[in-house]
Amino acid sequence: MSTAPGSAPVVELRDVSRSFGDVRAVDHVSLAIRSGEFFALLGPSGCGKTTTLRILAGFERPSGGDVYLAGRRVNDVPPYRRETNLVFQQLALFPHLDLFDNVAFGLRMRRRPGAEVRERVRKALELVDLAGYELRRMHELSGGQQQRVAIARALVNEPAVLLLDEPLGSLDLKLRLAMQRELKAMQRRSGTTFVYVTHDQGEALAMADRVAVMSAGRILQVGSPEHIYTEPATRFVAHFIGDANVIEVVVTGGDEAGRGTFEAGALRFSATGRGDLRAGERRHLSLRPEKIKLASRAGTAPAYEGRVSEVTFLGPLVRYEVIVGDLRLIVQSQTEGEEHFARGDPVMVSWSPSAPVLLED
Amino acid sequence: MAAVLRRQRSPYLLLPAFLLTAGVFGAAMLLLFSYSAYTFRGGQLTEEVSFLAWQKFFGDPFYWGVVGNTLRLAFGVTLAALLVGYPTAYALTKVRGRRLVVACYLVIFSPLLVSLVVRVYGWILILSENGVINQGLRAVGLIQTPLKLIYNDVGVTIALVHILLPFMVFPILSVLLQFDHTLREAAADLGANRLRTFIRVVLPMSLPGVVAGAQITFTLAISAFVTPELLGGGTVQVLSRAIWFNVVDVNWPLAAVEAIVLLALALITLAFFDLVARSLRAIRPTGVPRPRPAEPMGLIELVFRSGLIVVLAFILSPLVFVFVNSFNGSDFNSFPPQGFSLRWYQFVLGYVPFREGMTNSLLIAAATTAVAIPAGMLAALAIARGRIRLRGILNAFFLAPLVIPRVAIGIAVFILLIRLHFFGTTASLVLVHAMLALPFAIALLAASLVNVNRTLEEAAMDLGAGPLRTFWSVTLPQIRAGLIIAAVFAFITSFDETEASIFLVRPSNLTLPVQMFLYLEQYQNPTLAALSTLLVGLTVVLVVGALRFVRGAEIARLVARR
């Protein structure tokens, strides 16, 4: 383990698995999360992200593998002796305690002196903008306020890692967006490592420093939001993050540098990818809708004839479905500054040679 | 009718239940008050108005002592029931498997299905000088002289705890079952180990259940009659016994005063606990509670499971020993039984008073059910469906017969019936029993109605079924479980009713429990054991037969809701 502060992983999962009977909820997951990072676990329902989080919190014991927190192996350490705190999806605020006692609970469990408790709770409430609400009971608060109490109750203990289980799920859209910004700001201010579970890819991209995309208990890709978006590793990731055209192609040629050429029917593509490329192999490419250009006349780039089958107006963007050869492609254009087309119009479809991304599967 | 409950119709639905309760109960209570102002002079009851009885009661320190005894006993019983009942309820939340859970519920409820007299008799067998405990301890060599466990406060307390345990366990269990397991995880996440989680989170949040349980237990404990009468050996001076004595002596004014004081104590108790409950009202859960997941068997689980078995054994023990003793060859209630004999069964089956009592009780119980269920059904419909103002007061009104001491009801109705020249008729018994069974019926039926899918009723009406038809073919089938359980409860309530009936029967229509009570006051042989076993057997057959028609899931749902 490196000793340089800020670079040693504060959370490490090594080949962790967890099964419930026959079901592999977490399947050989390995992760290293750095101190001070905002790390998101992203995936659809049932992908294992919540189970992974609960393993970190100590509520699930891994069937295999090891869990390390700040360099210490914690497989057998119960939740009340870990330096993690969890913000529950259902919040789990104590109804029989007022706001102050709720937030102070963890500090009191560690028998901190009264003056220290009062001071730290005060600071935590300021952080979440709930100063003055100390005597309120939980049912007297709005959903957004309850959310912030849950966060304050966890943060006041200054844990090494803050775990958040889809904390914004029950909020309406506007409130959710506002809370996303607030949470991001809170994380920066406090410098605490956040591990954030969500199924909302927009949320993960907006808030996280790094994202791990999970499916069926496995981690498919870990990277910064930009990296995952522009260079998805698998078909699943390509589909899950943003819109994507995933095209089945046949390898026509490749060089040692990894640059290859592909074809799908009459269409030709080129892309860079990892690993060897053998001619005749079936592979998949991802092509983002905003990277496809439509024009009424062919320009300098290679273009293919197509026909517009659907038009959807989205405000600043227009979404087209275009039939090109055997493919149905989704294309996204700006409303302002680009040509408009109607249903049934013939179009010339083109893209830059660097646009397609070769997927691993 | 159910789906188209217009505002004007609702109050009429309440009429039968209202008449029953207000008519019988209300009128009786009013009369009781008036009788307290009559005079008992020179062994004669006169209609002269004075407040001699009141003066006698409040002037004589003896009666203050009686009040003190009553409260002391009730306090001890409630405390003991709490100390036993809370861990029992907690252990029950850990029981896995629906069959096992329903079985545990049935065992804990079983004392309520058996006549009071039977239970008291069972305790006599266990606690007397030659009873099970003393014989057992002597055999093992732990004691030389027998422990005095009966005909004193100890025996009465033990027996009362036994009888009132379900009333303590169920409210606590109900609250614990609704406990959100996520709160446990939150406490653990914040640094609390199991014990501290229990003390800081689970216990405080279960207090509403504790208060409800203590409220019912205390109220029923101050009004207990048969138990202190039969097990107290004349030394346990409680208010209910004083009432009994004064009624027998025809000193009705004094009896009325005592009944009113008892009533007042009950109401004060209810009000006090209500205040406490109100201050706990802030404990309202947020969100949907998550039940506790199954846990592997650790040491703590083992301790709880063993404790639960001990408590269940405690609950069943009187019945078990009654059963064993019914085959006793000797004349005495000796333990261990000497010899095996079936003669007590023969005697019971041939003993005319018991046969007559049985016939009377069966008839009255059937009639009670036939009255209480329809009246209760209508009232439940009005309460659950209609838009009635003062729903709270209405609920309290129908619950009143439950919490008011049966002895007080007994004497009040007794006086009323004498005045109306209606005393001693079987019909009057049926009305009183129906009034006592009504609260159960209304509560169970209202709870069932809440679970009914209204959309089905609307569908039926859309297809042409009128209100009555819809009720009959759509609503009723859905509340089958509640209906059957309510009917069983009404039947058993009437069949086993002792403490009010004692005042209301005439030699010609003695009910079986009253026969048993009188027999037990005189004789101490195993006859009653044989009779009790037969009765328990009958009850079991009845309950099992009824449960055939009900699925376990429906019961569990009903119990959890309460």
HADDOCK unambig.tbl for C-alpha pairs under 7 A between the chains (distance, minus, plus):
assign (segid A and resid 79 and name CA) (segid B and resid 188 and name CA) 5.76 0.50 0.50
assign (segid A and resid 79 and name CA) (segid B and resid 189 and name CA) 5.14 0.50 0.50
assign (segid A and resid 80 and name CA) (segid B and resid 188 and name CA) 4.81 0.50 0.50
assign (segid A and resid 80 and name CA) (segid B and resid 189 and name CA) 5.11 0.50 0.50
assign (segid A and resid 80 and name CA) (segid B and resid 190 and name CA) 6.02 0.50 0.50
assign (segid A and resid 80 and name CA) (segid B and resid 191 and name CA) 3.78 0.50 0.50
assign (segid A and resid 80 and name CA) (segid B and resid 192 and name CA) 5.70 0.50 0.50
assign (segid A and resid 80 and name CA) (segid B and resid 193 and name CA) 6.27 0.50 0.50
assign (segid A and resid 81 and name CA) (segid B and resid 191 and name CA) 6.27 0.50 0.50
assign (segid A and resid 85 and name CA) (segid B and resid 189 and name CA) 5.84 0.50 0.50
assign (segid A and resid 85 and name CA) (segid B and resid 190 and name CA) 6.68 0.50 0.50
assign (segid A and resid 86 and name CA) (segid B and resid 189 and name CA) 6.57 0.50 0.50
assign (segid A and resid 90 and name CA) (segid B and resid 287 and name CA) 6.84 0.50 0.50
assign (segid A and resid 92 and name CA) (segid B and resid 182 and name CA) 5.88 0.50 0.50
assign (segid A and resid 92 and name CA) (segid B and resid 183 and name CA) 5.16 0.50 0.50
assign (segid A and resid 92 and name CA) (segid B and resid 186 and name CA) 6.33 0.50 0.50
assign (segid A and resid 94 and name CA) (segid B and resid 183 and name CA) 6.80 0.50 0.50
assign (segid A and resid 95 and name CA) (segid B and resid 283 and name CA) 5.19 0.50 0.50
assign (segid A and resid 95 and name CA) (segid B and resid 284 and name CA) 5.79 0.50 0.50
assign (segid A and resid 95 and name CA) (segid B and resid 285 and name CA) 5.71 0.50 0.50
assign (segid A and resid 96 and name CA) (segid B and resid 205 and name CA) 6.32 0.50 0.50
assign (segid A and resid 96 and name CA) (segid B and resid 282 and name CA) 6.68 0.50 0.50
assign (segid A and resid 96 and name CA) (segid B and resid 283 and name CA) 4.68 0.50 0.50
assign (segid A and resid 105 and name CA) (segid B and resid 190 and name CA) 6.90 0.50 0.50
assign (segid A and resid 106 and name CA) (segid B and resid 190 and name CA) 4.45 0.50 0.50
assign (segid A and resid 106 and name CA) (segid B and resid 191 and name CA) 5.96 0.50 0.50
assign (segid A and resid 109 and name CA) (segid B and resid 191 and name CA) 5.61 0.50 0.50
assign (segid A and resid 109 and name CA) (segid B and resid 192 and name CA) 5.99 0.50 0.50
assign (segid A and resid 110 and name CA) (segid B and resid 191 and name CA) 6.90 0.50 0.50
assign (segid A and resid 139 and name CA) (segid B and resid 286 and name CA) 6.57 0.50 0.50
